[in-house]
Amino acid sequence: MEMTNTRILQGLVAEGMKMRYGDKPGKAATLRWLWEIKQIIDHGFVDYYLRVFWLFHQYAYSNKIGYWACGATPSSIVCYALGLTKVDPLYYGLHSVRFVNDKRPKFQFDIESSRYNEFKEGSVKYLEVKASPAISANIQASLYENITPMNYLSRRKERSVPRNLDDEIAEYALTFPGKDSLFNEYNLRKDGKEWTPTGIAPLDEILAPTYGLLVYQEQMFDILRLFFNYSALERNNIRLAIHRGETKQIAAYKAKHYEKPHILSANEYEVVWDVLISNPKAFLKAHAVSRVISRYYFNKEY
């Protein structure tokens, strides 16, 4: 049987899933990686993923050059299986909607600063010699097209990562300009300020970890899937429309289910949409998680 690039990637991911989740990964893990790999194959990204795998896991890891996945990269269970990220997307409730979609994913990695030039120069030669059978031609032309190394990591002895980082992750997500009122409200609620749940149990369950506030894009995705069964692509498009303040597009999405039978009353329907648009600049939890956890592996030079 011919060993195609698709079979190579599938084999690498299957072995990686066993390493991460054991010989029999649970249903959620299995469904997640099968869905992701299908998107990768259907959209023609197999060679792209293999190129990144060889570049970071094989070259950087083998040469003990520190790197760290950030942005939406840690939301992908395929990236977790390939060893490109240390963040378990299932444990942290991360969605691959932002990363695996109809557009080529944007891998983001920070590179250990003292070895950045070594990595950049050596990885090109490494790919030419070692990885050419497993990746597309035209390597040099597209090597860094959608990979964005950033020059500010310095290595230190790894520390154990606490299992409960919820507050630290949320506070990171709320420390950016324009988030002051949400940051203050989050901390007041965390410290005991009373807040009133919506009374819609599934919605309150999604918002409970952040004390009734919409903090993350992933919460938006959960709400859109649970109440309206929007597809992964639709969920991301709605998120973008809200982020950009596209009122006509938002109204169209909102009206799409209004006249159809659903689990919400008219008043509840309005409450859910009020929550969805309450934080147009909702932060990507995957990025917040990666930034917080990276502190246990590297010193930062920002």
N, C-alpha and C positions, 0 to 999 in steps of 0.2 A: 504493500500500500504506500502510495507516494506521501512523503512527509511534507505537507504544505505548510505555509506560514500559519494558516488558520489552525491546523492540527497542533502545531508547535505551541501556539498561544493557549489553546484549550488544555493541552497537557500540562503546561506550566501552571495555569490557574488551578486545575484540578489537584495537582500536588500541593500547591500552596494552600488551598482550602483545607486539606488534610492536616497540614502543619499548623494552621491557625485554629481549626475547630475540631480536629480529631478525625478518625476514619469515617465517622458517620455524622457529618454536619447536620444540624437541625433543619427543619422545614424552611424557616425564615432565611437562613443562610444559603440554602440550596436554591430556593426560588430567586433570591436576590442575585446570586452570581450567574445563574442561567439567563435571567432577564438582561443583565448587563452585557454578558458575552454576546447575546443575540443582537443587541443594539450595535455593539462594536463591529460585528461581522456584517450586519445589514447595511451599515453606513460606510463600510470600507475603511475602517480604522485599524485593522489588524496589524499592518506593517508599522503604523505609527506607535501603537502600544509596544510592539517588540523593540522598536528603536529606543524608546524611553527606558524599557526594561534593561536592555544591554548597556545603555549609557549610565544609568544610575545604579541599579542593583548590581550589575556585573562589574562595571569598571570602578565606580566610586566605592562601592562596598568592598570589593576585592582589594582595593588599594588603601582601604581604611581612610577614605576622604569623607568627612562628615557632611551629610546633606539632610535636609528636612523638607517634607512635603507640606505645602500650605495652600491657601486659596480653597478651591473646591475639591482638589485632589484627594484629601483624606475621606471624602464622602463615598468613594468608590470601593466596593468590596473586592473588585478585581485588582485594584492597586494594592489593597491590603494583602491579598493572597500572593501577589507578585513581590512583596517585600518593599514596595515603593513608599509605604507609610506605616508607621507604628500604631496608628489610631484605628481601633475597631469601630467601624461605622454603625454596627448593630448595637453595640453597648451604649454608644452616645446618641443614638437616635438620629443619625445623619442620613440624608437622602441623596441618591445619585442623580436626581433630576437635573440639577444644575450642571453636572459634569458629563453625564452620558445622555446626549440628546441628538438632534439632527445636525448639529454643528460639531466640528472637530474640537474635542476637549482641549482646554488650555491647562496643560500641566504647569505647576508652579513649584519650584524648589529653591531653597536657600542653600548655599554652598559654604563650607568652612572657609573663612576669609583667608587664612594663611596659605591655603592650598588651592585657591580659586584658579589662578593662572595655570597651575599644573593640571588641574582638571580640564580646563578649557582646551589646552594644547594636546594633552594626552588622549582625551576621549575621541577625538577625530581619528587619530591613527588606530586606536583600539577598534573602533567600529569598522574601519576599512579592512583590518586584518582578521578580527575575530567574528564579527557579526554579519558579514556580507551575505552568507547563505540564508540568514533568517530575516533579513529586512529588505526593503525596497532599495533600488539603486538611487542615485541622486542624493546621497547622504549629506554631503557637505553643504549643498544648497539649502537644505531644509532643516539642518541639525538643530538650530536654536530658534526656529521660526515661532514655535508656540511653547518653548521652554524658557522660563525666565529666572535664571540663577541670580541671587542677590547676595551682595558681598558683605555680610555682617555677622556670620556665625563664628564663634570660637569654641573649641571643644573643652569640656570639663568632665570629671568623673560623673557617670550617670547616677542619678538618685532614683529611689523607688517613687513611682507615681501614685499618689493617693487615689483611691477608688472614687471618692466623692469630691468632685471639683465643680459642682453645679454653680455655686455662687461666684467663684473665681471666673468661670467661663462667661456667665451672664454679665458680670461687671466689666470684663474686657469688652464684650460686645456693646456695652453702653457708654464707653469712655470716649467715643469719637465726637467730633464737633456736631452740635445740634441735638445731642442726646442728653443734655444736662438734666432736663426735667424728668425724663424717664429714669435716668440713673438715680436721681434723688428719690423718686417715687418707689423704685425697686428697693432701695435700701431702707426706706421708711417701712414698707410692707414687710421686708425681711426682719426688721427689728420689732415688729408687733403691731404696726398700724393696721386697723381693721379695714378690710376691703370686701366688697359685695360680689360674690360669684354671679354669673349670668343666670343661673338656674337651669341652664341647658347642660345636663350632666356630661355628655361627651366633649363638649366645648370646654367646660370647666376642667376636665381631666387633662386636656391638652395644655391649658394655660396655668394649671396649678404649680408646676415646677418653677414658674417665673411670677408667682403670686398674682395671677390674673392679668398680667401684661403680655402683650404680643411683642416678643423680643427678637425671635429668630424667623428667618425665611422658612425653615423647616416646619415651624408651627403653622405657617400659611399653607404649606403643602399638605400637612395632615388634615387641616380643616377642609380644604378643597376636595381632597380625596374622600374623606369620611362622609361629608354631607352632600356632595354633588357628583362624586364619582368621575371627576375630570381625569383625563389621561395625564401621563407624566409630562408630555409636551405642553398640553393645555395649562397644567398647573404652573409651569415655568412662564408661559406667555402671560398668564394673569398676574403673576408676581411682577413681571416686567412692566405691565400696564399700570399697576398700582405704584410701582417705584417711579415711573415717569410721569405720573399724574394724568394719564390719558383717560379723561372722564367719559368720553363717548364709548371707548372700548370697554371700560369697566362696567358701564351701564348695560352694555350688550351682554357681557358675561353674566352679570347679575340677573338679567331678565330671562336668560336662557332656560332656567329651571323654575321660574316663578309660577308659571301656569300649569306646571306638571305636578303630579302627585309626588310628595316628598315627605320626609319625616319631621318637617318643621311647620309650625303654624306661621301665619303671615308676620306676626310680631317677632317670633324667633328668627325668621328669615332675615329680618332687618337687623336684629342683634348680631347675627353671625357676620353679616357683611360689614356692619360697623366695626367689628373686631378686625376683620381682614384689612380694612383701610386705615386702621388706627395708627399704624407705624409704617408709612410708605418706605422708609429706609431701614426696614428690618434687616438685621445683620445675618450673614451666613454663619450658622453655628459651626459648620465644619472648619471654617477658618479660625474662629475663636477657640475651638477645642485644640487645634494644632498649635496655635500660638501659646496657649497656656501650658500644654504638655511639653512643648519644646524647652521651656525653662528648666525642666528636670534633666535635660540632656546637654544643653549648651549655655554658655554665657552669651548675652546679647550685647552688641556694640552700637545700638542705636543711641 
